[in-house]
Amino acid sequence: TDEIMQQEIRPLVAVDIIEQLHRQFAILSGGRGKDGAPIITFPEFAGFSEIPDDDFLNVVTYLTSIPSLEAASIGFIIIIDRRRDKWSAVKASLTRIAGAFPGNLQLVFVLRPSRFIQRAIADIGIKLYRDDFKMKVPIIMLNSVSDLHGYIDKSQLTRELGGTLEYGHSQWIHHRTAIENFAMTVKTTAQMLQTFGTDLAETELPNDVQCTEELLSSHTDHHSKLKDELKLAVKQGATLLTCIREPVTRSANSKLSPDELENVATVERLLAQLDETEKAFDQFWTKHHLKLEQCLQLRHFEHNFREVKLTLDNLMETQAGFADIGDSVTRVENLLKEQKHLEEKGQEPLEKAQSLALHGEQLIQNNHYAVDSIRPKCVELRRICDDFTNETKKKYDILGKSLELHKQLDKASQWCEAGIYLLASQAVDKCQSQEGAETALVEIEKFLVTAKEHQLSNPKEFYNQFDMILTPEIKANAQRIVQKLEDVQEMFDKRQVSLKKLAAKQTRPVQPVAPHPESSPKRASPKITRPAAVENLGQFCGAPGRAPAAQNGNHALVQGLIEKCISKSQGHIINELIETERVYVEELQSIIEGYASEMENPNLVHLIPSALQNKKEILFGNLPEIYDFHNRIFLKEIENCIENPELLARCFLKRKEDLQIYEKYCQNKPRSEALWRQCGDSIFFQECQRKLDHKLSLDAYLLKPVQRITKYQLLLKEMLKCSKNSEGTAELEEALATMLDIIKSVNDSMHQIAITGYEGDVSELGKLLMQGSFNVWTDHKKGHNKVKDLARFKPMQRHLFLYTKMLLFCKKREENTDGHEKTASYSFKNSLKMSTVGITENVKGDNKKFEIWYNGREEVYIIQASSVELKNTWISEIRKVLTGQLEACR
C-alpha cells in the first residue's frame, strides 16, 4: 500500500484510453444545453452491455474531466440514443450510467426504441423501474429527435441527432492527444529548466582556468539545447493553435464550439506559461553566465598573477642576492653592469605586472563579484614594482658610493707606490752633495704637495663619508692603505731629515793636487731600471716604473718594504683561499644534506614532482664526489699552507688528477639545468630552501662548483703577482698552467657533449686537443667548377674539434630553451682521419689562413682563424699530432 501511495496520482489522458475512445460508445461533442451544461452523448452502440466496467468508467471519467470547472458545475446533460434498440438496452444503459457516472448530472434524455412494441415496453418499464435507476435527476423519454429539439437547440446537436454541430470523432481525439502532449511538453520543459537552474545555482565555481572554461562551455551548450527545446515547444503550441482554429480560418461563417474555445484557451494558457518560464530562465541565465564569465576572468587574472608574482619574486631574490658592493674599481664597474642588466631584464616583468594591476582595477570598476580577492593582488603587484624600483635606485646609490670609495683608495695606493718609486730613484751618491741634497728635498716637497689628490689624509672624515658601505673587508683594506700611507709618510720624514742634514753641511773634500775642471759634456741620466719584484707588487704594494739597480742604501729600504708587502699579500691571499674553501665545503654539505638526502625522506616524498622521480643523479651529478674530495683532502691540505705559502702550488700540482672530477660535473650541467627548469618551482624545493634558510634557490648553489673551479686560477695569479723572482715562483706558474689546462679541458668537454649527428663514439677519437669556430672554404678536385668557384667566395661557418685521431667539422646552432639563455649545439658535417691529412701552414694573401688537405690534395679545406695567434696555436697542435704519428710509425 505504501508503494501505491507513493506512486504519482496522474489524471487520465487520451493516450491512456485511446482504444476505448475510438470505439465511440460515448462522446463529448462540444454542444451545450440552454444554460451552458455540457452534453455527453451515448450513440447507438450494439455491444454496449459488453463494454468492461473499467473501460466504461475510464471513458466517462475522462469525458467529464474535459469541460471547465465552471461548465461542469452546472451539471451534465446525457443523451442516450437507443432508437434502434430494445428496452433491455435502454434499461442496461440507464442502470450502468446511474451506477458509474462520476460527474454532476442535470438531465437524462433517452431516445426510446422506435418500434411500436419496444416503445410500449419502454413506457411501462420506465414507470416500473424509475426508482431502481437511483437517479436524482429527471429522465425524459423522447420519441424522436424533433422532441429533443424542444429541449436543446439544433446548433448544439450533431447531425446524427438532427442538429448542425460539426463533429468529427477522429479529429476530436487528435486534438485531445495533441493538447495533452503539448501540456506534457510544457511541464517537462519547465521541469528541465527548473532542474538546470537548480544545478546552476548549486554549482561550485572551479579554481583554475581550464575547469572554468570547460564549465562555461558545458553550461552554455546545455543552455543552447534547452533554448532549442523551448523553441520547439513554442512552435508545437503555435501549430496546435492553428489546427484548432482551422475551421474558423477556413470559413468566416464557422464558429468554434465551447469545448473548442476552451481548447484554444488551454493552448494559449500553456504558451503564456512557456513564455513566462523562458523569461524567468533567461533572467537567471544572464546572471549565471555573467558570474561564470567573471569567474573565468578571475581565474585568468589569478593565473597571470601567480606567473608574474613568481617572476617578480625571482627578480627580487636575484636583486637581494646582489649584496656584493665590490672590492675594487673593476669589480664595482662590473657590478654596475650586472645591476644595469638586471634592471633591463626586469623591465618586461614590471610592465606585465603594471598591466595586470591595471586589468585588475578595470575588473573592479566593472563590478566584478570578487573585488575583495582582486584588489589586494593589484596592491601587491604595485608594491613589488615599487620595491624593485626603489631597491634598484638604492643599489645604484650604494655602488656609486663604492666606486667613488675604491677610486679614492686606488689613488691613495698609487700615491704610495709613486712615493716609494721616488725614494728608490734618489741615488745615494748624488745626495751626498749640498746641491744634490737640495734637489732631492725639492723633489720630495713637490711630491708631498700632491697628497691632497687623495682624501685619506683624514681617515675619520673618510670613514664618516663612506660609513654606510664600509664592510669589515673594505674597512680592513682602507686601514691597510692608511697604514701604508703612514709608512710612506714616515719614510719621507726620515729622508727629509737626512737630506736636510746633508744640505746644511759645507764640507770640502781634501785634494792634494789641483782639481781638473769638469770638461766633459753632461751625460744623459742612466736609464732607470727597477727590480721586477717592485713592478709586480699589485694591489698591496709597488707601482709601475724603474729604480736604479746599484743604489744599495735605497735598494735595501725599498726591498725591505717590498718583502713586507709580499708577505702580507701572500698571507691575505692564502687566508682568502682557505676561508672561501671552508664556505664552499659548507655549501656543498648543505646541498647534499638539505636537498639530495631529503629526496629519500618519506615525509617529503609526496612533494617530489613526477618529473624528478629517480633522477637525483641527473640533478646533482657527481656533487657528492666533489664534496668528499674537498672535505676530506683538499681543504686540509691548503689549511697546512697558512704558515708555508710556498707549499700552495704543490697542493694543486699534487691534486691535478683529482680535480678532473669537475669535467664530469660540468658535462652533466646542461641536463641538470633542463631538469631544474622543468620542476624547479615545485613545493619540495621551496620546503627544502625554507628549512635551510637559504636566500637563493638550489640552482644558484648548483652553479657553485663551476664558479669554484674557475676561482682557483685567479687566486694563483694573485699569488704570482706577489712572488715574481722569488722562491716557489716556478711551481706557482706550473700550478697556474695546470689549473688553466683543467678549465680548458672542462670547457672543451662542454662543447664536445653538444655534438649531434655523429654516428660514431667520440670517446674513441682520442683526447680532445682543441676546438673553435672558423671560416672554411673547400676546393675539391671532384665536382662541378661552379661549386668550386662559389666555394671560394662564400665561406662556411664551421666549428672544428681536433682529436688525436680525427678532425671533426660541425655547424654551430644556437637555440632558445624555454625562454632561457641560448644554448649551442654542433651539428656534425664531415670528418678527416688525422692519419691521412696534410697541412699547408701559409696561404697566399691572408696570414690568418692555413690549409688542411686529404688524399694527396684531392680534398682541400682552407681554414681562416680569427687571429694569427689562434692560427699558430692550431698549426702547432696539428703538427704535434702528425709528428707523433710519424714517430709511432718508426
DRENTILO-5206 format. One record per residue (C-alpha): x, y, z; residue in three letters. Coordinates in steps of 0.25 Angstrom, whole numbers, padded with zeros to 4 digits, always signed. Example, Ala and Ser with C-alpha at 12.3 -4.5 7.8 and 13.67 -1.06 7.14 Angstrom:
+0049-0018+0031ala;+0055-0004+0029ser;
END
This chain:
+0000+0000+0000thr;+0012+0009+0003asp;+0017+0007-0011glu;+0003+0010-0017ile;+0002+0023-0009met;+0016+0027-0013gln;+0013+0026-0028gln;+0009+0039-0034glu;-0006+0041-0036ile;-0008+0045-0050arg;-0021+0049-0057pro;-0025+0041-0069leu;-0021+0045-0083val;-0026+0041-0096ala;-0014+0033-0100val;-0017+0024-0087asp;-0030+0020-0093ile;-0028+0023-0108ile;-0034+0009-0112glu;-0047+0011-0103gln;-0049+0025-0109leu;-0048+0020-0123his;-0060+0011-0120arg;-0069+0023-0119gln;-0079+0018-0109phe;-0079+0031-0102ala;-0075+0045-0108ile;-0073+0059-0103leu;-0078+0067-0116ser;-0076+0081-0110gly;-0090+0084-0110gly;-0097+0091-0098arg;-0111+0092-0092gly;-0118+0105-0091lys;-0111+0108-0078asp;-0098+0104-0083gly;-0098+0090-0078ala;-0088+0081-0085pro;-0095+0070-0093ile;-0090+0055-0093ile;-0096+0046-0104thr;-0097+0031-0103phe;-0099+0028-0118pro;-0105+0015-0123glu;-0095+0004-0120phe;-0098-0011-0122ala;-0089-0016-0111gly;-0091-0006-0100phe;-0094-0016-0090ser;-0081-0024-0093glu;-0072-0012-0090ile;-0064-0015-0078pro;-0067-0007-0066asp;-0053-0001-0065asp;-0053+0003-0079asp;-0067+0010-0077phe;-0063+0017-0065leu;-0050+0022-0071asn;-0056+0028-0083val;-0068+0034-0075val;-0058+0039-0065thr;-0049+0045-0076tyr;-0060+0052-0083leu;-0066+0058-0070thr;-0051+0064-0067ser;-0050+0072-0080ile;-0060+0083-0079pro;-0056+0095-0070ser;-0060+0094-0055leu;-0070+0105-0057glu;-0077+0097-0068ala;-0076+0084-0061ala;-0082+0090-0048ser;-0095+0093-0056ile;-0097+0079-0058gly;-0096+0069-0070phe;-0107+0066-0080ile;-0107+0052-0084ile;-0114+0048-0097ile;-0116+0033-0099ile;-0119+0029-0113asp;-0126+0015-0113arg;-0136+0017-0125arg;-0132+0004-0132arg;-0130-0004-0119asp;-0139-0011-0109lys;-0144-0007-0096trp;-0134-0016-0089ser;-0123-0008-0096ala;-0129+0005-0090val;-0130-0001-0076lys;-0116-0006-0077ala;-0111+0007-0081ser;-0118+0015-0070leu;-0114+0005-0060thr;-0099+0006-0064arg;-0099+0021-0064ile;-0107+0022-0051ala;-0097+0013-0044gly;-0084+0019-0050ala;-0085+0033-0055phe;-0075+0041-0048pro;-0080+0055-0051gly;-0091+0064-0047asn;-0104+0061-0055leu;-0115+0071-0059gln;-0123+0064-0069leu;-0124+0050-0076val;-0131+0049-0089phe;-0134+0035-0095val;-0138+0034-0110leu;-0146+0021-0108arg;-0147+0010-0117pro;-0155+0014-0130ser;-0162+0000-0132arg;-0176+0000-0126phe;-0175-0012-0117ile;-0161-0007-0111gln;-0167+0007-0109arg;-0179+0001-0101ala;-0170-0007-0093ile;-0161+0005-0090ala;-0172+0013-0086asp;-0177+0002-0076ile;-0162-0001-0072gly;-0159+0014-0069ile;-0170+0015-0059lys;-0167+0002-0052leu;-0152+0003-0051tyr;-0150+0018-0050arg;-0147+0017-0035asp;-0138+0005-0038asp;-0129+0014-0046phe;-0126+0023-0034lys;-0124+0035-0042met;-0127+0048-0035lys;-0130+0056-0048val;-0141+0055-0058pro;-0141+0044-0068ile;-0148+0049-0080ile;-0153+0039-0091met;-0153+0044-0105leu;-0160+0038-0117asn;-0152+0046-0127ser;-0140+0056-0129val;-0151+0066-0132ser;-0155+0065-0118asp;-0141+0066-0114leu;-0140+0079-0121his;-0150+0085-0112gly;-0140+0084-0101tyr;-0127+0086-0107ile;-0124+0096-0119asp;-0121+0089-0132lys;-0108+0096-0133ser;-0103+0089-0121gln;-0106+0075-0126leu;-0099+0067-0136thr;-0104+0063-0150arg;-0108+0049-0144glu;-0117+0056-0135leu;-0123+0065-0145gly;-0114+0077-0142gly;-0104+0085-0149thr;-0092+0084-0140leu;-0080+0079-0147glu;-0073+0068-0140tyr;-0062+0058-0145gly;-0058+0048-0135his;-0044+0045-0140ser;-0041+0059-0141gln;-0046+0061-0127trp;-0037+0050-0122ile;-0025+0056-0130his;-0027+0070-0123his;-0029+0064-0109arg;-0016+0056-0111thr;-0009+0068-0117ala;-0013+0077-0106ile;-0009+0067-0095glu;+0004+0064-0102asn;+0007+0079-0102phe;+0003+0081-0088ala;+0013+0070-0084met;+0024+0076-0093thr;+0021+0090-0085val;+0022+0082-0072lys;+0035+0074-0076thr;+0041+0087-0081thr;+0038+0095-0069ala;+0044+0083-0060gln;+0056+0083-0069met;+0059+0098-0068leu;+0056+0097-0053gln;+0066+0085-0051thr;+0076+0092-0059phe;+0074+0105-0051gly;+0076+0097-0038thr;+0088+0091-0044asp;+0094+0104-0048leu;+0091+0110-0034ala;+0097+0099-0027glu;+0110+0098-0036thr;+0123+0102-0029glu;+0132+0111-0037leu;+0145+0104-0041pro;+0158+0109-0036asn;+0166+0108-0049asp;+0165+0114-0063val;+0163+0100-0071gln;+0152+0095-0062cys;+0145+0109-0062thr;+0146+0109-0077glu;+0140+0095-0078glu;+0129+0098-0068leu;+0125+0111-0076leu;+0125+0103-0089ser;+0117+0092-0083ser;+0107+0101-0077his;+0106+0109-0090thr;+0104+0097-0098asp;+0093+0092-0089his;+0086+0105-0089his;+0086+0105-0104ser;+0080+0092-0104lys;+0069+0096-0095leu;+0066+0108-0103lys;+0065+0099-0115asp;+0055+0091-0107glu;+0047+0103-0103leu;+0047+0108-0118lys;+0041+0094-0122leu;+0031+0095-0111ala;+0026+0108-0115val;+0026+0104-0129lys;+0018+0092-0125gln;+0008+0100-0118gly;+0006+0110-0129ala;+0004+0099-0139thr;-0007+0093-0130leu;-0014+0106-0128leu;-0014+0108-0143thr;-0020+0094-0145cys;-0031+0096-0134ile;-0035+0110-0141arg;-0035+0104-0155glu;-0050+0103-0157pro;-0051+0118-0154val;-0039+0121-0162thr;-0045+0113-0174arg;-0059+0119-0173ser;-0064+0132-0167ala;-0077+0126-0164asn;-0072+0115-0156ser;-0071+0117-0141lys;-0064+0109-0131leu;-0071+0100-0121ser;-0070+0104-0106pro;-0061+0092-0104asp;-0052+0096-0116glu;-0052+0110-0110leu;-0047+0104-0097glu;-0036+0096-0105asn;-0031+0110-0110val;-0031+0116-0097ala;-0023+0104-0091thr;-0013+0104-0102val;-0012+0120-0101glu;-0010+0118-0086arg;+0001+0107-0088leu;+0008+0117-0098leu;+0007+0128-0088ala;+0013+0119-0077gln;+0024+0115-0086leu;+0027+0130-0089asp;+0028+0133-0074glu;+0036+0121-0071thr;+0046+0125-0082glu;+0047+0140-0078lys;+0050+0135-0063ala;+0060+0125-0068phe;+0067+0136-0077asp;+0068+0145-0066gln;+0074+0135-0057phe;+0083+0130-0068trp;+0088+0144-0071thr;+0093+0146-0057lys;+0099+0132-0056his;+0106+0134-0069his;+0112+0147-0065leu;+0117+0141-0052lys;+0123+0129-0060leu;+0130+0139-0069glu;+0135+0148-0057gln;+0140+0135-0051cys;+0148+0132-0063leu;+0153+0146-0063gln;+0157+0144-0049leu;+0164+0131-0051arg;+0172+0137-0063his;+0175+0148-0054phe;+0179+0139-0043glu;+0187+0130-0052his;+0195+0142-0058asn;+0197+0148-0044phe;+0204+0135-0040arg;+0213+0135-0052glu;+0216+0150-0051val;+0218+0149-0036lys;+0227+0137-0037leu;+0236+0145-0048thr;+0236+0157-0039leu;+0239+0149-0027asp;+0251+0142-0034asn;+0255+0156-0039leu;+0255+0162-0025met;+0262+0149-0020glu;+0273+0152-0030thr;+0273+0166-0026gln;+0274+0162-0012ala;+0286+0153-0016gly;+0293+0165-0021phe;+0299+0168-0007ala;+0313+0170-0012asp;+0318+0184-0013ile;+0331+0181-0019gly;+0345+0181-0014asp;+0352+0188-0026ser;+0348+0199-0036val;+0348+0188-0047thr;+0339+0179-0039arg;+0329+0191-0035val;+0328+0195-0050glu;+0325+0180-0053asn;+0314+0180-0042leu;+0308+0193-0048leu;+0308+0186-0062lys;+0301+0174-0055glu;+0291+0183-0048gln;+0288+0190-0061lys;+0286+0176-0068his;+0277+0172-0056leu;+0269+0186-0058glu;+0267+0183-0073glu;+0263+0169-0070lys;+0253+0174-0060gly;+0246+0183-0070gln;+0237+0173-0077glu;+0232+0166-0064pro;+0230+0180-0057leu;+0222+0185-0070glu;+0214+0172-0069lys;+0211+0174-0054ala;+0207+0188-0056gln;+0198+0184-0068ser;+0192+0173-0059leu;+0189+0182-0048ala;+0182+0192-0058leu;+0174+0180-0063his;+0170+0176-0049gly;+0165+0190-0046glu;+0157+0190-0059gln;+0150+0177-0053leu;+0147+0184-0040ile;+0141+0196-0048gln;+0133+0187-0056asn;+0126+0182-0043asn;+0133+0168-0042his;+0128+0160-0031tyr;+0142+0156-0026ala;+0146+0170-0022val;+0152+0166-0009asp;+0161+0156-0016ser;+0166+0165-0027ile;+0169+0178-0020arg;+0180+0172-0011pro;+0187+0166-0022lys;+0187+0179-0030cys;+0193+0186-0018val;+0203+0174-0016glu;+0207+0176-0031leu;+0209+0191-0030arg;+0216+0189-0017arg;+0226+0179-0022ile;+0229+0188-0035cys;+0231+0200-0025asp;+0240+0191-0016asp;+0249+0187-0028phe;+0250+0201-0034thr;+0254+0207-0020asn;+0263+0195-0017glu;+0270+0197-0031thr;+0272+0212-0028lys;+0277+0209-0015lys;+0287+0199-0021lys;+0292+0209-0031tyr;+0294+0219-0020asp;+0302+0209-0012ile;+0310+0204-0023leu;+0313+0219-0028gly;+0318+0221-0014lys;+0326+0209-0014ser;+0332+0213-0028leu;+0336+0226-0022glu;+0342+0220-0010leu;+0350+0210-0017his;+0355+0221-0027lys;+0360+0229-0015gln;+0367+0216-0009leu;+0373+0213-0023asp;+0378+0228-0023lys;+0384+0227-0009ala;+0390+0213-0013ser;+0396+0219-0026gln;+0401+0231-0018trp;+0409+0222-0008cys;+0415+0214-0020glu;+0419+0227-0027ala;+0425+0231-0014gly;+0433+0218-0012ile;+0438+0219-0026tyr;+0442+0234-0024leu;+0450+0230-0011leu;+0456+0218-0018ala;+0460+0226-0030ser;+0468+0237-0022gln;+0483+0232-0024ala;+0490+0232-0010val;+0503+0237-0017asp;+0497+0249-0023lys;+0490+0253-0010cys;+0504+0254-0003gln;+0506+0268-0009ser;+0499+0280-0004gln;+0493+0283-0018glu;+0488+0268-0019gly;+0482+0268-0005ala;+0475+0281-0008glu;+0470+0276-0021thr;+0465+0263-0015ala;+0458+0271-0004leu;+0451+0280-0015val;+0446+0267-0022glu;+0440+0261-0009ile;+0433+0275-0005glu;+0427+0275-0019lys;+0422+0261-0018phe;+0417+0263-0004leu;+0408+0275-0009val;+0401+0264-0018thr;+0396+0257-0005ala;+0383+0266-0006lys;+0379+0258-0018glu;+0375+0246-0009his;+0365+0248+0003gln;+0371+0238+0012leu;+0379+0249+0020ser;+0368+0250+0029asn;+0363+0235+0032pro;+0352+0240+0041lys;+0345+0249+0031glu;+0347+0238+0021phe;+0340+0227+0029tyr;+0329+0237+0032asn;+0327+0239+0017gln;+0326+0225+0014phe;+0321+0219+0027asp;+0308+0213+0020met;+0317+0204+0011ile;+0329+0201+0020leu;+0329+0186+0021thr;+0339+0179+0030pro;+0347+0175+0018glu;+0347+0189+0011ile;+0350+0195+0025lys;+0362+0186+0027ala;+0367+0189+0012asn;+0365+0204+0015ala;+0373+0202+0028gln;+0384+0195+0021arg;+0385+0207+0011ile;+0384+0217+0023val;+0396+0209+0029gln;+0403+0209+0016lys;+0401+0224+0015leu;+0407+0226+0029glu;+0419+0216+0026asp;+0422+0224+0013val;+0420+0238+0020gln;+0430+0233+0031glu;+0440+0229+0020met;+0438+0243+0014phe;+0440+0249+0028asp;+0453+0241+0031lys;+0458+0244+0017arg;+0455+0259+0018gln;+0463+0259+0032val;+0475+0252+0026ser;+0475+0261+0013leu;+0474+0274+0022lys;+0486+0270+0030lys;+0494+0267+0017leu;+0489+0281+0011ala;+0493+0288+0023ala;+0508+0282+0023lys;+0518+0291+0016gln;+0529+0281+0014thr;+0540+0281+0004arg;+0548+0269+0000pro;+0563+0269+0003val;+0570+0269-0010gln;+0586+0268-0010pro;+0586+0272-0025val;+0578+0283-0032ala;+0565+0278-0037pro;+0563+0276-0052his;+0552+0284-0058pro;+0539+0277-0062glu;+0541+0278-0077ser;+0533+0266-0081ser;+0519+0269-0086pro;+0507+0266-0077lys;+0503+0251-0079arg;+0488+0247-0080ala;+0483+0241-0068ser;+0485+0226-0068pro;+0472+0218-0072lys;+0465+0216-0059ile;+0463+0201-0056thr;+0454+0195-0046arg;+0454+0181-0039pro;+0444+0172-0045ala;+0438+0170-0031ala;+0435+0185-0030val;+0428+0184-0043glu;+0419+0173-0039asn;+0414+0178-0025leu;+0400+0179-0030gly;+0389+0184-0021gln;+0396+0184-0008phe;+0410+0190-0011cys;+0419+0194-0023gly;+0416+0203-0035ala;+0420+0204-0050pro;+0433+0210-0052gly;+0448+0207-0051arg;+0458+0209-0039ala;+0474+0209-0040pro;+0480+0196-0038ala;+0493+0200-0032ala;+0488+0208-0020gln;+0490+0199-0008asn;+0484+0208+0003gly;+0471+0212-0004asn;+0470+0198-0011his;+0471+0191+0003ala;+0460+0201+0008leu;+0451+0198-0004val;+0454+0183-0003gln;+0450+0182+0011gly;+0437+0189+0008leu;+0435+0180-0004ile;+0437+0168+0005glu;+0428+0173+0016lys;+0417+0175+0005cys;+0419+0162-0001ile;+0418+0155+0012ser;+0405+0162+0015lys;+0399+0160+0001ser;+0402+0145+0001gln;+0396+0143+0015gly;+0384+0151+0011his;+0382+0142-0002ile;+0384+0129+0006ile;+0374+0133+0017asn;+0364+0137+0006glu;+0366+0124-0001leu;+0364+0116+0012ile;+0352+0124+0017glu;+0345+0123+0003thr;+0349+0108+0002glu;+0342+0106+0016arg;+0330+0113+0012val;+0330+0105-0001tyr;+0330+0092+0006val;+0319+0096+0016glu;+0311+0100+0004glu;+0313+0087-0003leu;+0309+0079+0010gln;+0296+0088+0011ser;+0292+0084-0003ile;+0295+0069-0001ile;+0288+0068+0013glu;+0277+0079+0011gly;+0273+0075-0003tyr;+0279+0062-0009ala;+0277+0054+0004ser;+0263+0060+0006glu;+0259+0053-0007met;+0259+0040+0001glu;+0251+0046+0013asn;+0238+0038+0014pro;+0231+0051+0020asn;+0234+0059+0007leu;+0233+0048-0004val;+0219+0053-0007his;+0224+0067-0010leu;+0234+0062-0021ile;+0229+0064-0035pro;+0227+0052-0044ser;+0238+0058-0054ala;+0248+0057-0043leu;+0246+0043-0039gln;+0258+0034-0039asn;+0266+0046-0045lys;+0275+0050-0033lys;+0288+0047-0041glu;+0284+0056-0053ile;+0280+0068-0044leu;+0292+0067-0035phe;+0303+0060-0044gly;+0315+0055-0036asn;+0314+0066-0026leu;+0315+0056-0014pro;+0329+0052-0020glu;+0333+0067-0021ile;+0329+0069-0007tyr;+0336+0057-0002asp;+0349+0061-0009phe;+0349+0075-0003his;+0344+0072+0011asn;+0354+0060+0013arg;+0366+0064+0005ile;+0367+0078-0002phe;+0363+0087+0010leu;+0372+0080+0020lys;+0384+0081+0010glu;+0382+0096+0007ile;+0380+0099+0022glu;+0394+0094+0024asn;+0399+0105+0015cys;+0396+0116+0025ile;+0410+0116+0031glu;+0416+0112+0018asn;+0410+0119+0006pro;+0421+0113-0003glu;+0414+0099-0002leu;+0401+0104-0008leu;+0406+0102-0022ala;+0409+0087-0019arg;+0395+0085-0014cys;+0389+0088-0028phe;+0400+0080-0035leu;+0398+0068-0026lys;+0383+0068-0028arg;+0383+0071-0043lys;+0376+0057-0046glu;+0366+0058-0034asp;+0362+0072-0040leu;+0358+0065-0053gln;+0345+0061-0046ile;+0339+0075-0049tyr;+0339+0071-0064glu;+0329+0061-0061lys;+0321+0071-0053tyr;+0321+0081-0064cys;+0317+0071-0075gln;+0305+0068-0067asn;+0301+0082-0064lys;+0292+0084-0076pro;+0284+0072-0073arg;+0283+0077-0059ser;+0279+0091-0063glu;+0268+0085-0072ala;+0262+0077-0061leu;+0262+0089-0052trp;+0255+0097-0062arg;+0244+0086-0062gln;+0242+0085-0047cys;+0250+0096-0040gly;+0237+0103-0035asp;+0232+0091-0028ser;+0227+0091-0013ile;+0238+0081-0010phe;+0249+0090-0013phe;+0242+0102-0007gln;+0241+0094+0006glu;+0256+0090+0006cys;+0260+0104+0004gln;+0251+0109+0015arg;+0257+0098+0025lys;+0272+0102+0020leu;+0268+0117+0022asp;+0275+0119+0008his;+0273+0133+0001lys;+0276+0127-0012leu;+0269+0115-0019ser;+0276+0102-0022leu;+0280+0105-0036asp;+0289+0116-0031ala;+0296+0106-0021tyr;+0298+0096-0033leu;+0306+0107-0040leu;+0316+0108-0029lys;+0325+0096-0034pro;+0326+0103-0047val;+0330+0116-0041gln;+0339+0110-0031arg;+0348+0103-0041ile;+0350+0116-0049thr;+0353+0123-0036lys;+0366+0116-0033tyr;+0373+0121-0045gln;+0370+0135-0041leu;+0376+0133-0027leu;+0388+0126-0033leu;+0390+0139-0042lys;+0389+0148-0030glu;+0400+0139-0023met;+0409+0140-0035leu;+0408+0155-0035lys;+0414+0155-0021cys;+0424+0144-0023ser;+0432+0149-0036lys;+0446+0145-0036asn;+0445+0139-0022ser;+0445+0124-0017glu;+0434+0116-0022gly;+0430+0125-0034thr;+0433+0113-0044ala;+0424+0104-0036glu;+0413+0114-0036leu;+0414+0117-0051glu;+0413+0102-0053glu;+0401+0101-0044ala;+0394+0112-0051leu;+0397+0106-0064ala;+0391+0093-0059thr;+0378+0100-0054met;+0377+0107-0067leu;+0378+0094-0074asp;+0367+0087-0066ile;+0358+0099-0069ile;+0361+0098-0083lys;+0358+0083-0083ser;+0345+0085-0075val;+0341+0096-0086asn;+0345+0087-0097asp;+0337+0075-0092ser;+0325+0084-0090met;+0325+0087-0105his;+0328+0073-0108gln;+0315+0067-0102ile;+0307+0077-0111ala;+0312+0070-0123ile;+0300+0064-0131thr;+0298+0055-0143gly;+0312+0048-0141tyr;+0309+0033-0143glu;+0322+0028-0136gly;+0327+0029-0122asp;+0334+0042-0119val;+0341+0035-0107ser;+0349+0026-0118glu;+0355+0038-0125leu;+0365+0040-0114gly;+0368+0053-0106lys;+0361+0066-0110leu;+0372+0075-0112leu;+0366+0088-0118met;+0352+0093-0122gln;+0348+0106-0128gly;+0340+0113-0139ser;+0346+0117-0153phe;+0342+0121-0167asn;+0344+0109-0176val;+0345+0108-0192trp;+0346+0095-0199thr;+0353+0093-0212asp;+0352+0078-0217his;+0357+0072-0230lys;+0344+0065-0232lys;+0331+0073-0234gly;+0326+0084-0243his;+0334+0096-0246asn;+0322+0105-0242lys;+0322+0099-0228val;+0337+0101-0227lys;+0337+0115-0231asp;+0325+0118-0222leu;+0332+0112-0210ala;+0344+0121-0212arg;+0335+0134-0209phe;+0325+0129-0199lys;+0332+0123-0186pro;+0324+0113-0178met;+0324+0115-0163gln;+0329+0103-0156arg;+0333+0099-0142his;+0345+0089-0142leu;+0348+0079-0132phe;+0363+0074-0133leu;+0365+0060-0126tyr;+0378+0052-0127thr;+0371+0042-0137lys;+0361+0051-0144met;+0357+0065-0148leu;+0342+0068-0148leu;+0335+0079-0156phe;+0322+0083-0149cys;+0312+0094-0151lys;+0309+0102-0139lys;+0294+0105-0136arg;+0288+0113-0125glu;+0274+0110-0119glu;+0266+0117-0108asn;+0261+0107-0097thr;+0248+0111-0090asp;+0251+0126-0090gly;+0265+0124-0084his;+0279+0127-0090glu;+0283+0122-0103lys;+0290+0108-0103thr;+0299+0104-0114ala;+0299+0090-0121ser;+0308+0085-0132tyr;+0303+0078-0144ser;+0313+0068-0150phe;+0316+0071-0165lys;+0329+0064-0168asn;+0342+0057-0162ser;+0356+0055-0166leu;+0365+0044-0161lys;+0378+0050-0155met;+0386+0039-0161ser;+0382+0043-0175thr;+0383+0058-0175val;+0394+0068-0178gly;+0396+0083-0175ile;+0400+0095-0182thr;+0403+0106-0172glu;+0402+0118-0180asn;+0392+0122-0191val;+0396+0134-0200lys;+0388+0147-0198gly;+0384+0144-0183asp;+0393+0141-0172asn;+0381+0136-0163lys;+0378+0125-0173lys;+0384+0111-0174phe;+0381+0098-0182glu;+0377+0084-0178ile;+0377+0074-0189trp;+0373+0060-0191tyr;+0377+0048-0200asn;+0388+0056-0207gly;+0380+0069-0208arg;+0368+0062-0214glu;+0360+0070-0203glu;+0366+0083-0199val;+0360+0091-0187tyr;+0364+0105-0186ile;+0363+0110-0171ile;+0363+0124-0167gln;+0365+0127-0152ala;+0360+0140-0145ser;+0375+0144-0142ser;+0389+0140-0146val;+0392+0135-0131glu;+0380+0126-0132leu;+0384+0120-0145lys;+0398+0118-0140asn;+0393+0111-0128thr;+0385+0101-0136trp;+0396+0099-0146ile;+0405+0095-0134ser;+0395+0085-0129glu;+0393+0079-0142ile;+0408+0078-0145arg;+0409+0071-0131lys;+0399+0061-0135val;+0405+0058-0149leu;+0419+0057-0143thr;+0414+0047-0132gly;+0408+0039-0143gln;+0421+0039-0151leu;+0429+0035-0139glu;+0419+0024-0136ala;+0421+0018-0150cys;+0436+0018-0148arg;
END
